[in-house]
């Protein structure tokens, strides 16, 4: 089953953009009458057939649509400090989308080694991962924001399980002890030098639960993927 992406599915016919059209006609070699699936990144999956196999603007006819296709019963927001190595954060975005996440926000911390992330590049990676994993929901990718500003947005949010993961401290508890399946969640993952003590104190004071991800010291992208995987697993049991 071939998945393609079009953010606008508002008529009986869809013209795929140049990149998707080229993949459809030149790579997949779909011809008139062949079937394919088109997702809009907002949870809609449309079963379509090729009407005009043009590599610069392939036109497909929408036959039927499914709303909320494979939408998970909870929302997950990952806030993570960008890694010094850009390839690692790109890898994280790809795998996070495949496993399941709704929002990703790069956060700038006291020990951050990178403050800028090219969201356009991450968007392309996320679209590819969405199609590869046959999902219909494209996560929101936000511009980088200061940690304190991000925490302030959630300070009064009692409906979301808020967690901050860091490396050392006696007050940390396992993720499973504060999270229940079906609950919305936001997870903070710090930079390679971890959060500063002041940042940890600030997030805990704002209502974020201090979380441990085990005894081993994980890379930023590994810790983020660990947390995402654990939360998705808890919602599948």
Secondary structure, DSSP 8 states (H G I E B T S, - for coil): --EEE-S---SSEEE--HHHHHIIIIIS---TT-EEEEE-BBS-EEEEEEEE--TTS-EEEEEEEESSTT--SS-EEEEE---SSHHHHHHHHHHHHHH--SEEEEEE-TT-S-----HHHHHHHHHHHHHHTT-SB--EEEEEEEHHHHHHHHTT--SSEEEEE-S--TT-EEGGGT--TT--EEEEE--TT---HHHHHHHHHTT-EEEE--SS---HHHHHHHHHHHHHHHTT-
